[in-house]
Amino acid sequence: MDQKDYNKEFEVDLSELFMVILGKFWVIVMFGIVFMLVSFLVSKYAFVPEFESSTKIYVLNKQNNESGLTYGDLQTGTQLTKDYMTLVTSRLVIEQVIAELGLELSNEELRNSVTVTNPMDTRILEIAVRNKDPFIAKKAADALRKDSEEHITHVMDIKRINLVEEANIPENPVTPNISLNIALGGVLGIVIASFLILLRFFMDDTIKTPEDVEKYLGLSVLSTIPLQSDMNVTNKKNKSTNGRVKRERRRRACGDN
């Protein structure tokens, strides 16, 4: 088989697969709708929504307190940003926040709910806390900022840390993302339905039409014979019709007499 014949056969197979998918389009749509509905119900009632509150601080370590801000200060602050991020979630700070707020959380649970990020090319640290209660999320973020400021100034031997933004009270939950889950559920349903339809098509190796005989066996079909069940149905219809005709003739004959 040369390359031209191979490409032709490949294109025919793709068109056949497309027709198979198109023929079961309603099944694919139903799968997508069902999975979208399931995703909505699971996201709405199975997951507990979480709120996120964030605060920002500005950290700069000045090497010379008598002079103004120098380029060396900026470079040093950038290099020490990762150290500051580590100190924010240190064990001492986490334990102090839990004790101050009376949280019923372990150190690991609170640490896992905290995210510390540093926007690129800045010395600003953003501290975000997630919790089921938006007010607790705000209080924890503020307490974490305050306690980490004291810890950083003591460990890094700097005078102070400037506040950029206080923590906010979140209005909308960040998880679960219902819209995203519904979209992903619909896509998953479509993919699963398409996979099952194609799997059934590939596993079905029966010959159904005269065209299949010519295509897969390379034989010419001279004629076709109808199935016996179809013949029986036709015979039953003919017998039923003949019976009605005979009864009608007898009725007319009796009427004439």
N, C-alpha and C positions, 0 to 999 in steps of 0.2 A: 504494500500500500504506500503510494507516494504521499508527499506532504499535502498536496492539493486535495486528495481524497480524504486524508485524515481530518483536515480542517473542515471539509464539507460534512463529514459524519459528526464531528464535534458540534457544529452549528445545529444540525438536526436534533441532536440529543438535548441541547440547551433549549431549543424551541419546544421540544416534547415536554421537558420538565416545566417550562413556563406554562404550557397548556394544562398540565396536571395541577399546578398550583392555582391557576386561574379557575379551573373547574371546581375546586374546593375552596373558593374564596370566602364563601359564607361561613365555612368551618373556621377558617383563620380569624375572621372578624369576630365570631362568637368566642373563640378562645381569648382574643385580646380583650374583649369586653368583660369576660368573667374574671380574668387575672387583674384587670384594672379595678373591678369591684372588690375583689379579695384584698388587694393592696390598700385600697381606701379603708376598708373595715379594720384591717390589721393595724394600719398606721393611726387610725382614729381611736381605737379602743384597746389595743394590745400594748402599745408603747406609752410610757409616761413622758409627757412633754418636759423638756428642760429649758431653762432660761439662762442667758449669759449676760453678765455685767462686766465692764472693763474700765480700767483706769490707766492713766499714763503718767510717767515720771521722766524727768530729764536728769541724767547723771553726767557730771563732768569733773574730772580730777585735775585740779590746777596744780602745776608743779611749783609755781612761784606766786605766792600770795600777794606780793608787793606790786608786781607788774600786771598788765592786762592779759587778756586771753591770747595765747600764742598758738602757732601751728603745731608745736610739740604737744600742747595740751589736748588739741583736737585729735591728734594721732594716738595719744595715750588713751584717751577716752574711748576711741573706737576699738582699740585692742582689748580693753578691759570690759567691754560690753558683755561678753560671754561669761565673765566672772560674776558680773552683777546678776545675770539671768540665773546662774546656779545658786547664788546666795538667796534669791527671792524664794525659792522652793526648798531651802535648807530645813533640816529637821527642827532646829530651834525656832524658826519663824512659823512653821506649820503648827507645832505644838502650842505656841503662844496664841495663835489665832483661834485654835480650837478651845483653849482655856478661856479666852476673853469672851467669845460668843456662846460658849456652852454647847457647841455642836456635838451631835451624837454621831460623829464620824471618826474613823481611824486616821492615822497619819497618811497611810497609803491612799485611802479613799479621797481625802481632801487634796492630796498632791496630784492625783489623777484627774481631778476636776479643774486644776489650774493650768493655764497656758500662758507662757511668757514669750513674747515675740519682740523682735527688734527690726523696725522698718529699715530697709537698705540705706546705707550711707547716712545714718543718723545715730545719735546717742540717746534716743528715746526708747524707753521700755514700756511695752503695753502688757498689763497684767489682766487676764480675763479669768473669771470663775463661773462655772456652770453649776446650777442647782435646780431642783424641782420648784423651789420657792423663789420668785424674782427678788423679794426683799432680802432673803438670806444671801442670795448671790451678790447683791450690792454691798451688804454689810461685810461679807467675807472678802470682797475685792478691796474695800477701803481699809479693813483691818490688815490685810496682807500687805498693802502698800505701806501703811504706817509702820508696821513692825519690820518690814524689810528695809525701810529707810534707815531705821535705827541700827539694824544689823550691818548694813552696807557701810554706813559712815563709821561704825566702830571697827569693822574688819579692814576696810580699805583706807582708813585714816583720812577721810575727807570731811569737810565742814558740814555740808548739807546737800540735800537732793531737792530739786525744784519740782513742784507739782504742775503738771500740764493739764490734766483733766481728772476730775473726780469721777467715781463710779456712778453709773446711771441705773435707773430702775427699768429693766427691760419690759416692754409691753407684749412682745410676741415671742413665742418659743423658737429656739434655733433647731431643735429636734423634737419629733421627727419632721422631715420635710415632706408633707403630704403630697404636694404637687409632683415633686420629683419621684416619689415612690409610686404614684399612680402611673406616671409616664414609663418608668422602668418596668412596672408590672405589665403594662400593655405590650411593650416590646418583648418581654419574656414570653408572654402568651403567644404572640405571633411567631416567634422563633420556635417554640415547642410544637405548635400546630404544624408549621411548615416541615419541621424535622420528622414528625410522625407521618405526615402525608407522603413525603419522599421515601421514608423507610418502607412504608407499605407498598409503594410503587416499585421499589427496587426488589423487594422480596417476592413480588407477584410475577412469576415466570410463565403464566398460562397464555395460550394463544387465544385471542378473543375475536379477531376479525381476519378476513382474507388478506388484508394488507399486512398483518403480522406474519402470516405464513410466507408471503413473498419476501418480507424484510429480513426475518430471522432464519428461515429455512432455505431461502433461495429457490422455492418451488412456485410454479404457476398454478393458480386456482382455476379449474375449468368450470366448476359449478358448486353450489352449496345445497345442503339438505336441511330442511327445517327441523327443529327439535320435535321429538315425539309429543312432548307436552303441548306444544303449539298445535299439533295436528289433532290431538284429543280435544282441545278446546274448540277448534274449528268444527270437528265432527259433532260435538255436543250442541254447538250453535245451529248446525244444519238440521240435526234431529229435532231440536226444539222448534225450529221454523217449520219443518215438514209436519210435525204434530199439530201445530196451530192451523196449518192449511187444511189438513184432513178433518179436524173438528169443525172448521168453518163450513166445509163442504157437506158434512153430515147434517149440520144445523139447517142449511139451506134446503137440503133434500127433505128433511122432516117438515119444514115449513111449506113446501110445495104440496106435499101429500095432505 
